[in-house]
């Protein structure tokens, strides 16, 4: 995943809130439509991106000193 240097500082509280609002789900069945699946995986993709950026930002804070 490409790291972007101009991403604003990300807080753990926003990530936690997004996890609460858009939780990881495993209740899909064969009747779940492709559009519903794509929508869900898009939401989770944003959360994964933010979590990764948060991790990178905090690693940088620790290694810059």
Predicted model as a PDB file, atoms N, CA, C, CB and O in Angstrom, pLDDT in the B-factor column:
MODEL        1                                                                  
ATOM      1  N   UNK A   1       0.847  -1.176   0.000  1.00 50.00           N  
ATOM      2  CA  UNK A   1       0.000   0.000   0.000  1.00 50.00           C  
ATOM      3  C   UNK A   1       0.889   1.234   0.000  1.00 50.00           C  
ATOM      4  CB  UNK A   1      -0.961   0.001   1.218  1.00 50.00           C  
ATOM      5  O   UNK A   1       1.848   1.309   0.768  1.00 50.00           O  
ATOM      6  N   UNK A   2       0.586   2.179  -0.834  1.00 55.00           N  
ATOM      7  CA  UNK A   2       1.353   3.409  -0.941  1.00 55.00           C  
ATOM      8  C   UNK A   2       1.118   4.283   0.289  1.00 55.00           C  
ATOM      9  CB  UNK A   2       0.980   4.170  -2.228  1.00 55.00           C  
ATOM     10  O   UNK A   2      -0.015   4.472   0.731  1.00 55.00           O  
ATOM     11  N   UNK A   3       2.216   4.810   0.829  1.00 53.00           N  
ATOM     12  CA  UNK A   3       2.129   5.690   1.989  1.00 53.00           C  
ATOM     13  C   UNK A   3       2.115   7.131   1.486  1.00 53.00           C  
ATOM     14  CB  UNK A   3       3.318   5.446   2.986  1.00 53.00           C  
ATOM     15  O   UNK A   3       2.997   7.548   0.735  1.00 53.00           O  
ATOM     16  N   UNK A   4       1.122   7.869   1.904  1.00 57.00           N  
ATOM     17  CA  UNK A   4       1.025   9.266   1.513  1.00 57.00           C  
ATOM     18  C   UNK A   4       1.500  10.138   2.664  1.00 57.00           C  
ATOM     19  CB  UNK A   4      -0.421   9.631   1.105  1.00 57.00           C  
ATOM     20  O   UNK A   4       1.062   9.969   3.802  1.00 57.00           O  
ATOM     21  N   UNK A   5       2.390  11.064   2.369  1.00 68.00           N  
ATOM     22  CA  UNK A   5       2.964  11.915   3.405  1.00 68.00           C  
ATOM     23  C   UNK A   5       2.028  13.023   3.858  1.00 68.00           C  
ATOM     24  CB  UNK A   5       4.241  12.516   2.912  1.00 68.00           C  
ATOM     25  O   UNK A   5       2.228  13.585   4.935  1.00 68.00           O  
ATOM     26  N   UNK A   6       1.028  13.348   3.080  1.00 84.00           N  
ATOM     27  CA  UNK A   6       0.170  14.480   3.412  1.00 84.00           C  
ATOM     28  C   UNK A   6      -1.148  14.073   4.070  1.00 84.00           C  
ATOM     29  CB  UNK A   6      -0.118  15.268   2.172  1.00 84.00           C  
ATOM     30  O   UNK A   6      -2.114  14.835   4.028  1.00 84.00           O  
ATOM     31  N   UNK A   7      -1.204  12.907   4.667  1.00 89.00           N  
ATOM     32  CA  UNK A   7      -2.417  12.468   5.365  1.00 89.00           C  
ATOM     33  C   UNK A   7      -2.461  13.165   6.725  1.00 89.00           C  
ATOM     34  CB  UNK A   7      -2.451  10.899   5.531  1.00 89.00           C  
ATOM     35  O   UNK A   7      -1.483  13.107   7.471  1.00 89.00           O  
ATOM     36  N   UNK A   8      -3.575  13.823   7.064  1.00 93.00           N  
ATOM     37  CA  UNK A   8      -3.680  14.472   8.378  1.00 93.00           C  
ATOM     38  C   UNK A   8      -3.524  13.447   9.509  1.00 93.00           C  
ATOM     39  CB  UNK A   8      -5.036  15.206   8.509  1.00 93.00           C  
ATOM     40  O   UNK A   8      -3.748  12.252   9.318  1.00 93.00           O  
ATOM     41  N   UNK A   9      -3.141  13.935  10.668  1.00 93.00           N  
ATOM     42  CA  UNK A   9      -2.982  13.063  11.826  1.00 93.00           C  
ATOM     43  C   UNK A   9      -4.298  12.340  12.104  1.00 93.00           C  
ATOM     44  CB  UNK A   9      -2.526  13.873  13.068  1.00 93.00           C  
ATOM     45  O   UNK A   9      -5.363  12.957  12.126  1.00 93.00           O  
ATOM     46  N   UNK A  10      -4.213  11.054  12.312  1.00 95.00           N  
ATOM     47  CA  UNK A  10      -5.390  10.216  12.549  1.00 95.00           C  
ATOM     48  C   UNK A  10      -5.397   9.811  14.015  1.00 95.00           C  
ATOM     49  CB  UNK A  10      -5.394   8.955  11.616  1.00 95.00           C  
ATOM     50  O   UNK A  10      -4.376   9.382  14.552  1.00 95.00           O  
ATOM     51  N   UNK A  11      -6.543   9.946  14.656  1.00 95.00           N  
ATOM     52  CA  UNK A  11      -6.650   9.579  16.072  1.00 95.00           C  
ATOM     53  C   UNK A  11      -7.244   8.185  16.213  1.00 95.00           C  
ATOM     54  CB  UNK A  11      -7.509  10.606  16.840  1.00 95.00           C  
ATOM     55  O   UNK A  11      -8.008   7.722  15.367  1.00 95.00           O  
ATOM     56  N   UNK A  12      -6.874   7.540  17.292  1.00 96.00           N  
ATOM     57  CA  UNK A  12      -7.430   6.215  17.560  1.00 96.00           C  
ATOM     58  C   UNK A  12      -8.926   6.304  17.844  1.00 96.00           C  
ATOM     59  CB  UNK A  12      -6.703   5.555  18.743  1.00 96.00           C  
ATOM     60  O   UNK A  12      -9.661   5.349  17.590  1.00 96.00           O  
ATOM     61  N   UNK A  13      -9.385   7.443  18.368  1.00 97.00           N  
ATOM     62  CA  UNK A  13     -10.812   7.566  18.691  1.00 97.00           C  
ATOM     63  C   UNK A  13     -11.675   7.558  17.432  1.00 97.00           C  
ATOM     64  CB  UNK A  13     -11.066   8.850  19.486  1.00 97.00           C  
ATOM     65  O   UNK A  13     -12.778   7.012  17.452  1.00 97.00           O  
ATOM     66  N   UNK A  14     -11.196   8.152  16.336  1.00 97.00           N  
ATOM     67  CA  UNK A  14     -11.991   8.119  15.098  1.00 97.00           C  
ATOM     68  C   UNK A  14     -12.020   6.704  14.533  1.00 97.00           C  
ATOM     69  CB  UNK A  14     -11.419   9.105  14.046  1.00 97.00           C  
ATOM     70  O   UNK A  14     -13.051   6.262  14.027  1.00 97.00           O  
ATOM     71  N   UNK A  15     -10.914   6.001  14.614  1.00 97.00           N  
ATOM     72  CA  UNK A  15     -10.876   4.618  14.138  1.00 97.00           C  
ATOM     73  C   UNK A  15     -11.818   3.756  14.966  1.00 97.00           C  
ATOM     74  CB  UNK A  15      -9.439   4.056  14.197  1.00 97.00           C  
ATOM     75  O   UNK A  15     -12.570   2.947  14.423  1.00 97.00           O  
ATOM     76  N   UNK A  16     -11.772   3.931  16.282  1.00 97.00           N  
ATOM     77  CA  UNK A  16     -12.657   3.153  17.154  1.00 97.00           C  
ATOM     78  C   UNK A  16     -14.131   3.433  16.856  1.00 97.00           C  
ATOM     79  CB  UNK A  16     -12.356   3.463  18.623  1.00 97.00           C  
ATOM     80  O   UNK A  16     -14.955   2.518  16.870  1.00 97.00           O  
ATOM     81  N   UNK A  17     -14.456   4.689  16.590  1.00 98.00           N  
ATOM     82  CA  UNK A  17     -15.847   5.040  16.284  1.00 98.00           C  
ATOM     83  C   UNK A  17     -16.279   4.428  14.957  1.00 98.00           C  
ATOM     84  CB  UNK A  17     -16.024   6.567  16.243  1.00 98.00           C  
ATOM     85  O   UNK A  17     -17.392   3.916  14.840  1.00 98.00           O  
ATOM     86  N   UNK A  18     -15.398   4.481  13.956  1.00 97.00           N  
ATOM     87  CA  UNK A  18     -15.727   3.871  12.665  1.00 97.00           C  
ATOM     88  C   UNK A  18     -15.893   2.356  12.794  1.00 97.00           C  
ATOM     89  CB  UNK A  18     -14.639   4.194  11.630  1.00 97.00           C  
ATOM     90  O   UNK A  18     -16.762   1.768  12.149  1.00 97.00           O  
ATOM     91  N   UNK A  19     -15.067   1.729  13.620  1.00 97.00           N  
ATOM     92  CA  UNK A  19     -15.208   0.287  13.871  1.00 97.00           C  
ATOM     93  C   UNK A  19     -16.567  -0.015  14.501  1.00 97.00           C  
ATOM     94  CB  UNK A  19     -14.068  -0.223  14.789  1.00 97.00           C  
ATOM     95  O   UNK A  19     -17.181  -1.041  14.210  1.00 97.00           O  
ATOM     96  N   UNK A  20     -17.028   0.886  15.363  1.00 97.00           N  
ATOM     97  CA  UNK A  20     -18.319   0.710  16.021  1.00 97.00           C  
ATOM     98  C   UNK A  20     -19.470   0.884  15.026  1.00 97.00           C  
ATOM     99  CB  UNK A  20     -18.466   1.705  17.180  1.00 97.00           C  
ATOM    100  O   UNK A  20     -20.415   0.096  15.020  1.00 97.00           O  
ATOM    101  N   UNK A  21     -19.384   1.908  14.196  1.00 96.00           N  
ATOM    102  CA  UNK A  21     -20.454   2.223  13.259  1.00 96.00           C  
ATOM    103  C   UNK A  21     -20.487   1.238  12.092  1.00 96.00           C  
ATOM    104  CB  UNK A  21     -20.292   3.643  12.737  1.00 96.00           C  
ATOM    105  O   UNK A  21     -21.561   0.875  11.613  1.00 96.00           O  
ATOM    106  N   UNK A  22     -19.303   0.804  11.632  1.00 95.00           N  
ATOM    107  CA  UNK A  22     -19.195  -0.119  10.500  1.00 95.00           C  
ATOM    108  C   UNK A  22     -18.423  -1.367  10.933  1.00 95.00           C  
ATOM    109  CB  UNK A  22     -18.493   0.569   9.286  1.00 95.00           C  
ATOM    110  O   UNK A  22     -17.280  -1.564  10.521  1.00 95.00           O  
ATOM    111  N   UNK A  23     -19.041  -2.205  11.760  1.00 94.00           N  
ATOM    112  CA  UNK A  23     -18.319  -3.354  12.314  1.00 94.00           C  
ATOM    113  C   UNK A  23     -18.007  -4.414  11.256  1.00 94.00           C  
ATOM    114  CB  UNK A  23     -19.129  -3.979  13.438  1.00 94.00           C  
ATOM    115  O   UNK A  23     -18.660  -4.504  10.217  1.00 94.00           O  
ATOM    116  N   UNK A  24     -17.001  -5.196  11.559  1.00 92.00           N  
ATOM    117  CA  UNK A  24     -16.675  -6.346  10.728  1.00 92.00           C  
ATOM    118  C   UNK A  24     -17.845  -7.317  10.825  1.00 92.00           C  
ATOM    119  CB  UNK A  24     -15.321  -7.022  11.173  1.00 92.00           C  
ATOM    120  O   UNK A  24     -18.314  -7.635  11.918  1.00 92.00           O  
ATOM    121  N   UNK A  25     -18.307  -7.780   9.677  1.00 91.00           N  
ATOM    122  CA  UNK A  25     -19.491  -8.657   9.654  1.00 91.00           C  
ATOM    123  C   UNK A  25     -19.145 -10.001   9.044  1.00 91.00           C  
ATOM    124  CB  UNK A  25     -20.644  -8.002   8.866  1.00 91.00           C  
ATOM    125  O   UNK A  25     -18.275 -10.110   8.180  1.00 91.00           O  
ATOM    126  N   UNK A  26     -19.842 -11.015   9.512  1.00 88.00           N  
ATOM    127  CA  UNK A  26     -19.701 -12.352   8.921  1.00 88.00           C  
ATOM    128  C   UNK A  26     -21.066 -13.016   8.755  1.00 88.00           C  
ATOM    129  CB  UNK A  26     -18.785 -13.235   9.793  1.00 88.00           C  
ATOM    130  O   UNK A  26     -21.172 -14.242   8.728  1.00 88.00           O  
ATOM    131  N   UNK A  27     -22.099 -12.196   8.645  1.00 90.00           N  
ATOM    132  CA  UNK A  27     -23.459 -12.729   8.576  1.00 90.00           C  
ATOM    133  C   UNK A  27     -24.029 -12.723   7.160  1.00 90.00           C  
ATOM    134  CB  UNK A  27     -24.363 -11.935   9.483  1.00 90.00           C  
ATOM    135  O   UNK A  27     -25.247 -12.746   6.983  1.00 90.00           O  
ATOM    136  N   UNK A  28     -23.159 -12.692   6.153  1.00 93.00           N  
ATOM    137  CA  UNK A  28     -23.634 -12.731   4.773  1.00 93.00           C  
ATOM    138  C   UNK A  28     -24.005 -14.157   4.402  1.00 93.00           C  
ATOM    139  CB  UNK A  28     -22.566 -12.178   3.804  1.00 93.00           C  
ATOM    140  O   UNK A  28     -23.430 -15.120   4.912  1.00 93.00           O  
ATOM    141  N   UNK A  29     -24.964 -14.273   3.517  1.00 94.00           N  
ATOM    142  CA  UNK A  29     -25.336 -15.597   3.021  1.00 94.00           C  
ATOM    143  C   UNK A  29     -25.427 -15.545   1.500  1.00 94.00           C  
ATOM    144  CB  UNK A  29     -26.687 -16.073   3.643  1.00 94.00           C  
ATOM    145  O   UNK A  29     -25.074 -14.540   0.884  1.00 94.00           O  
ATOM    146  N   UNK A  30     -25.892 -16.614   0.911  1.00 94.00           N  
ATOM    147  CA  UNK A  30     -25.949 -16.698  -0.546  1.00 94.00           C  
ATOM    148  C   UNK A  30     -26.965 -15.735  -1.152  1.00 94.00           C  
ATOM    149  CB  UNK A  30     -26.280 -18.109  -0.965  1.00 94.00           C  
ATOM    150  O   UNK A  30     -26.945 -15.493  -2.359  1.00 94.00           O  
ATOM    151  N   UNK A  31     -27.849 -15.187  -0.328  1.00 95.00           N  
ATOM    152  CA  UNK A  31     -28.857 -14.245  -0.821  1.00 95.00           C  
ATOM    153  C   UNK A  31     -28.355 -12.796  -0.812  1.00 95.00           C  
ATOM    154  CB  UNK A  31     -30.122 -14.354   0.020  1.00 95.00           C  
ATOM    155  O   UNK A  31     -29.020 -11.906  -1.342  1.00 95.00           O  
ATOM    156  N   UNK A  32     -27.191 -12.564  -0.215  1.00 94.00           N  
ATOM    157  CA  UNK A  32     -26.638 -11.212  -0.165  1.00 94.00           C  
ATOM    158  C   UNK A  32     -26.187 -10.804  -1.554  1.00 94.00           C  
ATOM    159  CB  UNK A  32     -25.462 -11.125   0.838  1.00 94.00           C  
ATOM    160  O   UNK A  32     -25.410 -11.506  -2.201  1.00 94.00           O  
ATOM    161  N   UNK A  33     -26.677  -9.674  -2.000  1.00 96.00           N  
ATOM    162  CA  UNK A  33     -26.360  -9.195  -3.345  1.00 96.00           C  
ATOM    163  C   UNK A  33     -24.935  -8.683  -3.469  1.00 96.00           C  
ATOM    164  CB  UNK A  33     -27.318  -8.106  -3.738  1.00 96.00           C  
ATOM    165  O   UNK A  33     -24.309  -8.289  -2.485  1.00 96.00           O  
ATOM    166  N   UNK A  34     -24.439  -8.696  -4.689  1.00 96.00           N  
ATOM    167  CA  UNK A  34     -23.079  -8.236  -4.951  1.00 96.00           C  
ATOM    168  C   UNK A  34     -22.909  -6.763  -4.575  1.00 96.00           C  
ATOM    169  CB  UNK A  34     -22.724  -8.448  -6.424  1.00 96.00           C  
ATOM    170  O   UNK A  34     -21.870  -6.382  -4.034  1.00 96.00           O  
ATOM    171  N   UNK A  35     -23.901  -5.945  -4.850  1.00 97.00           N  
ATOM    172  CA  UNK A  35     -23.810  -4.527  -4.490  1.00 97.00           C  
ATOM    173  C   UNK A  35     -23.688  -4.332  -2.986  1.00 97.00           C  
ATOM    174  CB  UNK A  35     -25.026  -3.772  -5.009  1.00 97.00           C  
ATOM    175  O   UNK A  35     -22.925  -3.480  -2.531  1.00 97.00           O  
ATOM    176  N   UNK A  36     -24.430  -5.112  -2.213  1.00 95.00           N  
ATOM    177  CA  UNK A  36     -24.334  -5.033  -0.754  1.00 95.00           C  
ATOM    178  C   UNK A  36     -22.940  -5.437  -0.283  1.00 95.00           C  
ATOM    179  CB  UNK A  36     -25.397  -5.930  -0.092  1.00 95.00           C  
ATOM    180  O   UNK A  36     -22.367  -4.792   0.595  1.00 95.00           O  
ATOM    181  N   UNK A  37     -22.401  -6.494  -0.863  1.00 95.00           N  
ATOM    182  CA  UNK A  37     -21.058  -6.944  -0.494  1.00 95.00           C  
ATOM    183  C   UNK A  37     -20.012  -5.892  -0.849  1.00 95.00           C  
ATOM    184  CB  UNK A  37     -20.728  -8.271  -1.192  1.00 95.00           C  
ATOM    185  O   UNK A  37     -19.122  -5.603  -0.049  1.00 95.00           O  
ATOM    186  N   UNK A  38     -20.117  -5.323  -2.038  1.00 96.00           N  
ATOM    187  CA  UNK A  38     -19.160  -4.304  -2.465  1.00 96.00           C  
ATOM    188  C   UNK A  38     -19.236  -3.076  -1.558  1.00 96.00           C  
ATOM    189  CB  UNK A  38     -19.419  -3.902  -3.928  1.00 96.00           C  
ATOM    190  O   UNK A  38     -18.206  -2.495  -1.215  1.00 96.00           O  
ATOM    191  N   UNK A  39     -20.431  -2.687  -1.175  1.00 96.00           N  
ATOM    192  CA  UNK A  39     -20.612  -1.541  -0.280  1.00 96.00           C  
ATOM    193  C   UNK A  39     -19.939  -1.811   1.058  1.00 96.00           C  
ATOM    194  CB  UNK A  39     -22.112  -1.236  -0.074  1.00 96.00           C  
ATOM    195  O   UNK A  39     -19.205  -0.964   1.568  1.00 96.00           O  
ATOM    196  N   UNK A  40     -20.187  -2.991   1.630  1.00 96.00           N  
ATOM    197  CA  UNK A  40     -19.586  -3.356   2.904  1.00 96.00           C  
ATOM    198  C   UNK A  40     -18.064  -3.386   2.800  1.00 96.00           C  
ATOM    199  CB  UNK A  40     -20.110  -4.714   3.370  1.00 96.00           C  
ATOM    200  O   UNK A  40     -17.374  -2.814   3.644  1.00 96.00           O  
ATOM    201  N   UNK A  41     -17.543  -4.042   1.778  1.00 95.00           N  
ATOM    202  CA  UNK A  41     -16.089  -4.147   1.642  1.00 95.00           C  
ATOM    203  C   UNK A  41     -15.452  -2.785   1.357  1.00 95.00           C  
ATOM    204  CB  UNK A  41     -15.732  -5.134   0.527  1.00 95.00           C  
ATOM    205  O   UNK A  41     -14.292  -2.572   1.710  1.00 95.00           O  
ATOM    206  N   UNK A  42     -16.167  -1.877   0.740  1.00 96.00           N  
ATOM    207  CA  UNK A  42     -15.675  -0.515   0.559  1.00 96.00           C  
ATOM    208  C   UNK A  42     -15.537   0.208   1.893  1.00 96.00           C  
ATOM    209  CB  UNK A  42     -16.604   0.265  -0.364  1.00 96.00           C  
ATOM    210  O   UNK A  42     -14.545   0.896   2.134  1.00 96.00           O  
ATOM    211  N   UNK A  43     -16.533   0.050   2.754  1.00 96.00           N  
ATOM    212  CA  UNK A  43     -16.464   0.649   4.088  1.00 96.00           C  
ATOM    213  C   UNK A  43     -15.261   0.111   4.849  1.00 96.00           C  
ATOM    214  CB  UNK A  43     -17.761   0.375   4.877  1.00 96.00           C  
ATOM    215  O   UNK A  43     -14.501   0.869   5.451  1.00 96.00           O  
ATOM    216  N   UNK A  44     -15.099  -1.198   4.814  1.00 96.00           N  
ATOM    217  CA  UNK A  44     -13.994  -1.822   5.547  1.00 96.00           C  
ATOM    218  C   UNK A  44     -12.646  -1.443   4.954  1.00 96.00           C  
ATOM    219  CB  UNK A  44     -14.150  -3.339   5.549  1.00 96.00           C  
ATOM    220  O   UNK A  44     -11.651  -1.363   5.676  1.00 96.00           O  
ATOM    221  N   UNK A  45     -12.603  -1.211   3.648  1.00 97.00           N  
ATOM    222  CA  UNK A  45     -11.365  -0.805   3.001  1.00 97.00           C  
ATOM    223  C   UNK A  45     -10.902   0.551   3.536  1.00 97.00           C  
ATOM    224  CB  UNK A  45     -11.550  -0.749   1.475  1.00 97.00           C  
ATOM    225  O   UNK A  45      -9.710   0.754   3.765  1.00 97.00           O  
ATOM    226  N   UNK A  46     -11.824   1.462   3.731  1.00 97.00           N  
ATOM    227  CA  UNK A  46     -11.487   2.779   4.274  1.00 97.00           C  
ATOM    228  C   UNK A  46     -10.949   2.628   5.700  1.00 97.00           C  
ATOM    229  CB  UNK A  46     -12.728   3.719   4.254  1.00 97.00           C  
ATOM    230  O   UNK A  46      -9.961   3.269   6.061  1.00 97.00           O  
ATOM    231  N   UNK A  47     -11.584   1.800   6.497  1.00 97.00           N  
ATOM    232  CA  UNK A  47     -11.129   1.588   7.868  1.00 97.00           C  
ATOM    233  C   UNK A  47      -9.733   0.963   7.880  1.00 97.00           C  
ATOM    234  CB  UNK A  47     -12.123   0.692   8.634  1.00 97.00           C  
ATOM    235  O   UNK A  47      -8.877   1.376   8.661  1.00 97.00           O  
ATOM    236  N   UNK A  48      -9.501  -0.025   7.021  1.00 97.00           N  
ATOM    237  CA  UNK A  48      -8.158  -0.631   6.940  1.00 97.00           C  
ATOM    238  C   UNK A  48      -7.110   0.403   6.556  1.00 97.00           C  
ATOM    239  CB  UNK A  48      -8.146  -1.785   5.922  1.00 97.00           C  
ATOM    240  O   UNK A  48      -6.015   0.417   7.118  1.00 97.00           O  
ATOM    241  N   UNK A  49      -7.441   1.274   5.598  1.00 96.00           N  
ATOM    242  CA  UNK A  49      -6.520   2.317   5.170  1.00 96.00           C  
ATOM    243  C   UNK A  49      -6.181   3.244   6.339  1.00 96.00           C  
ATOM    244  CB  UNK A  49      -7.122   3.121   4.005  1.00 96.00           C  
ATOM    245  O   UNK A  49      -5.010   3.536   6.581  1.00 96.00           O  
ATOM    246  N   UNK A  50      -7.202   3.705   7.061  1.00 97.00           N  
ATOM    247  CA  UNK A  50      -6.975   4.607   8.183  1.00 97.00           C  
ATOM    248  C   UNK A  50      -6.169   3.935   9.287  1.00 97.00           C  
ATOM    249  CB  UNK A  50      -8.302   5.102   8.735  1.00 97.00           C  
ATOM    250  O   UNK A  50      -5.300   4.567   9.888  1.00 97.00           O  
ATOM    251  N   UNK A  51      -6.447   2.660   9.563  1.00 96.00           N  
ATOM    252  CA  UNK A  51      -5.695   1.933  10.576  1.00 96.00           C  
ATOM    253  C   UNK A  51      -4.228   1.811  10.179  1.00 96.00           C  
ATOM    254  CB  UNK A  51      -6.301   0.545  10.799  1.00 96.00           C  
ATOM    255  O   UNK A  51      -3.338   1.938  11.019  1.00 96.00           O  
ATOM    256  N   UNK A  52      -3.985   1.567   8.902  1.00 95.00           N  
ATOM    257  CA  UNK A  52      -2.614   1.456   8.422  1.00 95.00           C  
ATOM    258  C   UNK A  52      -1.900   2.805   8.515  1.00 95.00           C  
ATOM    259  CB  UNK A  52      -2.593   0.937   6.973  1.00 95.00           C  
ATOM    260  O   UNK A  52      -0.743   2.864   8.933  1.00 95.00           O  
ATOM    261  N   UNK A  53      -2.575   3.882   8.133  1.00 94.00           N  
ATOM    262  CA  UNK A  53      -1.972   5.211   8.230  1.00 94.00           C  
ATOM    263  C   UNK A  53      -1.697   5.574   9.689  1.00 94.00           C  
ATOM    264  CB  UNK A  53      -2.888   6.267   7.581  1.00 94.00           C  
ATOM    265  O   UNK A  53      -0.659   6.160   9.996  1.00 94.00           O  
ATOM    266  N   UNK A  54      -2.607   5.234  10.578  1.00 94.00           N  
ATOM    267  CA  UNK A  54      -2.421   5.479  12.014  1.00 94.00           C  
ATOM    268  C   UNK A  54      -1.176   4.747  12.508  1.00 94.00           C  
ATOM    269  CB  UNK A  54      -3.672   5.027  12.820  1.00 94.00           C  
ATOM    270  O   UNK A  54      -0.365   5.308  13.244  1.00 94.00           O  
ATOM    271  N   UNK A  55      -1.038   3.509  12.101  1.00 93.00           N  
ATOM    272  CA  UNK A  55       0.126   2.710  12.493  1.00 93.00           C  
ATOM    273  C   UNK A  55       1.416   3.352  11.974  1.00 93.00           C  
ATOM    274  CB  UNK A  55      -0.005   1.263  11.960  1.00 93.00           C  
ATOM    275  O   UNK A  55       2.390   3.471  12.718  1.00 93.00           O  
ATOM    276  N   UNK A  56       1.427   3.757  10.732  1.00 91.00           N  
ATOM    277  CA  UNK A  56       2.608   4.385  10.139  1.00 91.00           C  
ATOM    278  C   UNK A  56       2.937   5.693  10.854  1.00 91.00           C  
ATOM    279  CB  UNK A  56       2.388   4.641   8.634  1.00 91.00           C  
ATOM    280  O   UNK A  56       4.099   5.959  11.160  1.00 91.00           O  
ATOM    281  N   UNK A  57       1.928   6.500  11.120  1.00 90.00           N  
ATOM    282  CA  UNK A  57       2.161   7.781  11.794  1.00 90.00           C  
ATOM    283  C   UNK A  57       2.758   7.572  13.182  1.00 90.00           C  
ATOM    284  CB  UNK A  57       0.852   8.574  11.901  1.00 90.00           C  
ATOM    285  O   UNK A  57       3.647   8.315  13.596  1.00 90.00           O  
ATOM    286  N   UNK A  58       2.275   6.569  13.894  1.00 90.00           N  
ATOM    287  CA  UNK A  58       2.775   6.332  15.247  1.00 90.00           C  
ATOM    288  C   UNK A  58       4.141   5.663  15.249  1.00 90.00           C  
ATOM    289  CB  UNK A  58       1.793   5.483  16.021  1.00 90.00           C  
ATOM    290  O   UNK A  58       4.926   5.879  16.173  1.00 90.00           O  
ATOM    291  N   UNK A  59       4.443   4.860  14.245  1.00 87.00           N  
ATOM    292  CA  UNK A  59       5.786   4.306  14.112  1.00 87.00           C  
ATOM    293  C   UNK A  59       6.763   5.435  13.817  1.00 87.00           C  
ATOM    294  CB  UNK A  59       5.838   3.225  12.997  1.00 87.00           C  
ATOM    295  O   UNK A  59       7.870   5.458  14.355  1.00 87.00           O  
ATOM    296  N   UNK A  60       6.356   6.375  12.960  1.00 73.00           N  
ATOM    297  CA  UNK A  60       7.223   7.510  12.621  1.00 73.00           C  
ATOM    298  C   UNK A  60       7.519   8.371  13.848  1.00 73.00           C  
ATOM    299  CB  UNK A  60       6.574   8.369  11.525  1.00 73.00           C  
ATOM    300  O   UNK A  60       8.637   8.860  14.011  1.00 73.00           O  
ATOM    301  N   UNK A  61       6.524   8.555  14.707  1.00 70.00           N  
ATOM    302  CA  UNK A  61       6.720   9.339  15.920  1.00 70.00           C  
ATOM    303  C   UNK A  61       7.785   8.672  16.798  1.00 70.00           C  
ATOM    304  CB  UNK A  61       5.383   9.492  16.697  1.00 70.00           C  
ATOM    305  O   UNK A  61       8.636   9.353  17.371  1.00 70.00           O  
ATOM    306  N   UNK A  62       7.734   7.350  16.900  1.00 68.00           N  
ATOM    307  CA  UNK A  62       8.670   6.629  17.743  1.00 68.00           C  
ATOM    308  C   UNK A  62      10.075   6.586  17.164  1.00 68.00           C  
ATOM    309  CB  UNK A  62       8.177   5.236  17.967  1.00 68.00           C  
ATOM    310  O   UNK A  62      11.050   6.569  17.916  1.00 68.00           O  
ATOM    311  N   UNK A  63      10.199   6.568  15.830  1.00 74.00           N  
ATOM    312  CA  UNK A  63      11.516   6.402  15.218  1.00 74.00           C  
ATOM    313  C   UNK A  63      12.181   7.723  14.850  1.00 74.00           C  
ATOM    314  CB  UNK A  63      11.398   5.547  13.992  1.00 74.00           C  
ATOM    315  O   UNK A  63      13.363   7.724  14.509  1.00 74.00           O  
ATOM    316  N   UNK A  64      11.470   8.847  14.905  1.00 66.00           N  
ATOM    317  CA  UNK A  64      12.059  10.139  14.549  1.00 66.00           C  
ATOM    318  C   UNK A  64      12.967  10.687  15.638  1.00 66.00           C  
ATOM    319  CB  UNK A  64      10.968  11.139  14.252  1.00 66.00           C  
ATOM    320  O   UNK A  64      13.841  11.509  15.364  1.00 66.00           O  
ATOM    321  N   UNK A  65      12.768  10.242  16.857  1.00 57.00           N  
ATOM    322  CA  UNK A  65      13.488  10.809  17.999  1.00 57.00           C  
ATOM    323  C   UNK A  65      14.889  10.459  18.057  1.00 57.00           C  
ATOM    324  CB  UNK A  65      12.889  10.411  19.226  1.00 57.00           C  
ATOM    325  O   UNK A  65      15.593  10.880  18.975  1.00 57.00           O  
TER     326      UNK A  65                                                      
ENDMDL                                                                          
END                                                                             
